[in-house]
Amino acid sequence: MDKKIFNKIYANFSKKDYFMNKEYIRKRLKDFPDYIIKFGEIKGYLKNKKKQCYIMMEKRLLEYNAGIKYPQRENFTWAVIKELEKQRG
């Protein structure tokens, strides 16, 4: 899978907090108000989640090419599949 395509689609979905990463960080800050969170910890968390998502999408694309169909409610998966099909021509 092309990393540029993934990054473009991931950025669009992250803006809308599709993956609930921002909500998770806000909740953690409310649960532990005395804890001083470092910017590096947030950046590391988001980077790790993005890496996990990329690995998941690679697996899903292999499964999709093998004939497995995903439900339409999985918007991110279908956005990646549609973009890749558009790039192939």
C-alpha positions in Angstrom: 0.0 0.0 0.0 1.2 3.5 -0.9 2.1 5.4 2.3 1.1 8.7 0.7 -2.4 7.5 0.0 -2.7 6.2 3.5 -1.4 9.4 5.1 -3.8 11.6 3.1 -6.9 9.5 4.1 -5.7 9.1 7.7 -5.3 12.9 8.0 -8.9 13.5 6.8 -10.3 11.0 9.2 -8.1 12.2 12.1 -9.5 15.7 11.7 -12.9 14.4 12.4 -11.6 12.3 15.4 -12.8 9.1 13.6 -10.4 7.0 15.6 -11.3 8.5 19.0 -7.7 9.3 19.7 -8.3 12.9 20.7 -11.3 11.9 22.9 -9.2 9.3 24.6 -6.5 11.9 25.4 -9.1 14.4 26.7 -10.6 11.7 28.9 -7.2 10.7 30.4 -6.5 14.4 31.2 -9.8 14.7 33.0 -9.3 11.5 34.9 -5.8 12.5 36.1 -5.8 16.3 36.5 -2.7 16.4 38.6 -0.6 14.5 36.1 1.5 16.7 34.0 1.4 15.2 30.5 4.3 15.8 28.2 3.9 16.7 24.5 6.2 13.9 23.6 3.9 11.4 25.3 0.9 12.5 23.2 3.0 12.6 20.1 4.3 9.1 20.8 0.8 7.8 21.5 -0.6 9.2 18.2 2.3 7.9 16.2 1.9 4.5 17.7 -1.9 4.5 16.9 -1.2 5.6 13.3 1.4 2.7 12.9 -1.2 0.2 14.3 -3.8 1.5 11.8 -1.4 1.2 8.9 -0.6 -2.4 9.8 -4.4 -3.2 10.1 -5.1 -1.6 6.7 -2.3 -3.7 5.1 -3.9 -6.9 6.5 -7.4 -5.8 5.4 -6.2 -5.0 1.9 -4.7 -8.5 1.6 -8.0 -10.0 2.9 -10.0 -7.8 0.5 -7.9 -9.0 -2.4 -8.5 -12.6 -1.3 -12.3 -12.0 -1.6 -13.4 -11.0 1.9 -16.0 -8.1 1.9 -16.2 -5.6 4.7 -19.4 -3.9 5.9 -20.2 -0.4 4.5 -20.1 1.1 8.0 -16.3 0.8 8.0 -15.8 4.1 6.3 -12.0 4.3 6.7 -11.5 0.9 5.1 -13.7 1.7 2.2 -12.1 5.1 1.7 -8.7 3.5 1.4 -10.0 0.8 -1.0 -11.8 3.3 -3.2 -8.7 5.5 -3.4 -6.5 2.6 -4.3 -8.9 1.5 -7.0 -9.0 5.0 -8.3 -5.2 5.1 -8.5 -5.1 1.8 -10.4 -7.3 3.3 -13.1 
